[in-house]
Amino acid sequence: MSFRPRLSKLPRLFYALYALLAFLTVGLAALLLVLVIPGLERRRKVVKAAAGFGLRLAGSPVSLHGVENLPAGQCVVVSNHASYLDGPVFTAALPPRFGFVIKREMAAVPLAGLLLHRIGSEFVERVREGRTADARRVMRRAEDGHSLVFFPEGTFGTGPGLLKFHAGAFITAARAGCPVVPAVIHGTRRALPPDGGLPRPQRLRIQLLPAIELQVGPGAATRLQEQARAAILAALGEPDLTAAGEPPCVMLRAHD
């Protein structure tokens, strides 16, 4: 009986334990700080620094490209979704003026839910009941001038490809009268595989694409959605999973 396959996984297992310990240590330190630090922007700066430090400790540094495409004022950033790591990566990369729209189940996760609440995350229901009220609350937030990050696929699969977009991010942008910035995240699917495989160190990259300005009029949200998805699909270099004949993939629940 050969033990080579099992032995070959030992380095990956040791790395996974190290990365988990690093994230827990940095995350707990960040949580303790955000519990006592006043001011939303200050708390977001702490979490941004902690996310970047934790990812570097794990051997997965983040680089941000196309920062010149980020408007100085309010905007809505929309990105493809490939891994549970996407949220921390965007937190590390984007300015602290951005809040995140996240599935409500995360609010119940011990410690993580408290930290997300303290940095102004918006929790939304995935089921129909309560979804309308959540949408109104997110829109009020945007109408008050806040910049938000959405993962409009609402979930991710085990393999590469871009899923259908939900309309919430684009309706929010249209109601707030602000541009949409498409973004593409690279490397997170390999760094933290969505199929439950062991994590691995991986350089991570966010590419911000040119902002799409709102064109006022009927169908404004639909136009934003179509243009943003086309831009992300072109830059992503992965299959369009809404195309005819595309094989189905297993879906995993993630951010909204």
N, C-alpha and C positions, 0 to 999 in steps of 0.2 A: 504493500500500500504506500503510495507516494504522498508526502506532505508538502510538496512544493507549492501547489496552488494556495494552500492555507498560509504557508510561510511568506509567500509573495505579498500577501495582504497586510502583513504586520506593520510595515512602514506607513501605509495608508491609515491603519487603525490608530497607530501612535499619533500621527498627524491630526486625525479627527479628534482624539481626546485632548490634544494640546490646543487645537483651535476652539473647541468647546469651552475649555477652561479659560482661555484668553478672553473670549466673548463674554462669558459669565462675569469674570472679574471686572472687565471694563464696563459692562452694562450695569452692574450693581453700583460701581463707583459713580457712574453718570446718574443713576436713579437717586442716590443719596443727595447729589448736588442739586438736581432739578426740584427736589422736594423742598429745598430751603431757599433757592435762588429766586428772587422776585423778577417779574417781567418775562413775557413770552419770548421775546427775541433773545434775551440772555440765556434762557433755558435751551432754546434751539441751538445757540452757538455751542453750548456745552455738549449737547447730544451730537451735533455735527462733528466736533473735534473727537469725541469718544468713538463714533462710528469709523472715522478715518483711521484713528489709532488702532482700533481693534482689527480692522481689515489689514493694516500693515503688519501687525503682529502675526496675523494668520498667513502672511506671505501673499496677500491678494490686494496690492495697492490699486487705487482708483485714479484714473485720469479722466479729465473733462475736456472735450473738444467742441469747438463751435460756440464758445461762451459769448462771442460777439453777436450771436443770434438771439440772445436772451434780452428782451426789452427791459429798460430801466424801470418801467412801471408795472402795473398789474398784468398778469397773464395766466394762462392755464397750460401746464405741461402735460403732454400725453405720451406714453411710452409703451412699447411692446413689453410683455411679461413672460419671463422664462424661469424664475426661481423664487423661493422664499427670501433669497438674499437681495432681491431688487430694491426693496424699501430701504434697508441700511445703506446700500450703495448710493442711492439718490440722496439720502440724508447727508452722507459724507461729501457729496459733490456739489450740491446746489446751495445757493445762499440761504441763510436762516429765515428769510422772509416767506419761505414756502411751507405750506401745510399739506398733509396727506389725507386722501379719502380712502378709508380702510374698512374692510368687512367688520360688522359689529361683533362677531365672535372673538375678535382680538381684544376687545375691551374686557373680556372675562379671563384672559390669560394672566396668571399671577405675575406681578411685577411689570411685565411688558405692557399690559393694559394701562397700568398707572402711569408709566413713563410716557406712553403715547398720548394719554389724556393731558399730561402736563405740558406737552409741546404743541398742543392745539390741533391734534388730529381729529378728523371728522369721521365718526363711525356710522355706517349705513347698513340697513337690513338687506339681506340677500333675497328673502322671500317677499311676496307681494304685500303681506300685511306689514304696515309700518314703512314701506318703501316711499310712499308719497310724502309722508311727513319728513323723512330723512332728506329727500330731494329738495324740499322747500327750505330746510335748514341749511343745506350746503349752498343753495342758490343765494340765500340771504347773506351767508358768509362771503361769497364772491361779490355780491352787490355792494358789500361794505368795503370792498377794495382789497381783499385778501387774494394772494396768489396760491394756486392749488396744483397738486400733482395727482393725476389719475392713471390707472392702468386699465384702459377701456375694454380690453379683452375680458376682464373680470375673473380670469382663471388662466391656467396654463396646462399644456400637455406634457407627456414624457419625451416627446421628440421635437425637433425644430419645426417652425412654421408659425404663421400669423393667423390668429382666429378672428372671427367676426367681432366688430367693435360694438359696444353698447353706446347709447346716445347721451347718457347723463353728462359726461364731461363737456360735450359740445353744446348741449342745451344750456348748461351753466355758463359757458363762455359767451354764448349769444345773449343771454339775459344780462350778464354783467357788462357786455359791450367791450370785451377785451380780446386780444389775439390769442391764438393757440400755437404753442411751440411743440412740434413733433420731436420726439427723442428716440434714440435707439440705444439699447444697452447690450453690451457684448461681454461674454465670458462667464456670466453668473450660472448658466445651465451646467457648465463644466465644473465650476467651483463648488456648487452645491446642487448635485443632480436631483431633479424632481422625482425620479423613480426610487428614491431612498438609498441610492448608492453613497459610498463614503465621499466626503468632501476632499478637495485637493487644492493646493495653492494655484492661483491663476491670476494673471493680470486682468483687471477689469476696466472697461472703457465705456463712457457715456458720450454719445455724439448728439449734440443739439443741432437740429436742422433749422432752416430759415422759418421765421414766424409767419403764420398765416393770418392775415388781417381779416377782421370781421367785415363781411359785406351785408349791410343792413337790408332787410327785406324778407319776403316769404321764403322759407326753406333755408334760412341762414345757417341753422345748426346742422342740417343735412349736408350742406356744402362744406362746412368745416370738417365734418366727420369724414367725408369722402376724400377730401384733399389731404387731410392728416394721415389717413390710412395708406393712401397711395404713396406719400412721401416716405413713411416708415417702411413700407414693403420694399420700395426701391433701394433704400439704404441698408436694409437688414440682410438681404441676400439669402432669405429663407423662403420656403414654399408658401403660397397663399392657400390656407386650409379651407377657404370658402369656395375655391375653384371647383368646377365640376370634375368629378372623377378622383378627387383627392382622397386617399385612404383615411379612415377615421383614426383618431388617436385617443388614448385614455386621458380623461380630464381629471385634474386635481384642483381642489378649491384653494383659492389664494385671495389676493386683494381684489376689491372691486375697483 
